[in-house]
Amino acid sequence: MRIIGVGKNNSNDVTPMVEGRVLPFVKDSDTYDVWEHWESQDRDLIFLDKEGYFYSKLNLNSQFPEGDIVEIIDQILDQ
């Protein structure tokens, strides 16, 4: 399993968030526009299947549903 952060294609600087941390993080671009294609919102946790395709997403703005996260991960690993 791999984790990566994807920032929205905007003018916000991500340096303060990743500086001094081991955190794979990229910024979206006009070329790929992942946020638009996946209809992402701030604080979305997106899961990809073993082939790297979109599987599911949860928004973490109002809560951190640990049970739901574990269930999705187990589903992906069982594929």
Secondary structure, 3 states (H helix, E strand, C coil): CCCCEEECCCCCCCHHHHCCCCCCEEECCCCCCHHHHCCCCCCEEEEECCCCCEEEEEECCCCCCHHHHHHHHHHHHCC
